[in-house]
């Protein structure tokens, strides 16, 4: 059953791609990692204040240097970014499992890291646990639980990306800018203060896919005006974090363009603050007809020998290299993925090319995983959080080969066409 509207931009090289994705989760819950003795009568975890005393040494290095250590990432999707307005103020466990995924455990994160991922992206919707204006106070229970899961990853000595996700209040119009800016600053001030002692491996991502929701321009790369408002909100985010204490003066910060779009127009419009610890975030579910489209024109096959299958990936890589990497600005594919169509071998070939192509320009990729393996929505499930296993080992192997090896992309393009049927050689 479709649980939520999870949309992302993917502008194809021919022009505009309308991307609409319904992210779903699997049913059932696991028992919470929080004991009942730490729950209030309403079922909410009582505040412990978190590990606010954490103090780690932070390296003073540029983001270009940092991303050289970042290999490949995994998103804890449809977990802390679930809930919805109807659950505003609900207990932590209700919010965390609202979209069907189980309560997150340290064992889950441990196994993902063992699989070879050294970036864990934790999407968080703060709205459902945030008070009203003017303070926008985040509940202690929600902040404590998010920090607990951040620490699961930190304990593995991997990179962690913490963001604002599925927030609807920061839509980038000039009329809304003042209110959005005020709220953005207050939310990030609280997050920044809580995590001020963490080292450079904790990265803050200011916004996720900021766009004018429901408008004709929502997924077409925006307009000059809305793209500029995103730039202003990005500058507000960076200025806010830099004004806080602890390690925040040296923290690496991720900023998106309009809707985190991979379209050339949106990428060219991004204005990067004069700060060497900035990472541009790009979302690219490419090529659209294979990776994201589930309607007319979609395909379950991906072939390196087909220009229509690789051109879009190559164009995005070329744009990122020219606009950012060549200018000394770090960039990251903050989300990518391909829906499961019972086509693991094709997806294995695709992920090998995609990850290797981005590695070629010095860009790492973070795989979107919404925990969905069946049902009517988009099945981006990759790691089974209930069995603690990777459902698609051939994809995992191909991804790690691309990250750790030296893939000959031209050889992939020139190789004889390999067709599969039911994930076997046809």
Beta strands, then each sheet from edge to edge (+ up, - down):
strand 1: 4-5
strand 2: 22-23
strand 3: 72-75
strand 4: 119-122
strand 5: 159-163
strand 6: 202-205
strand 7: 253-256
strand 8: 278-283
strand 9: 330-336
strand 10: 364-367
strand 11: 383-384
strand 12: 389-390
strand 13: 420-421
strand 14: 424-425
sheet 1: 1+ 2-
sheet 2: 3+ 4+ 5+ 6+ 7+ 8+ 9+ 10+ 3+
sheet 3: 11+ 12-
sheet 4: 13+ 14-
end
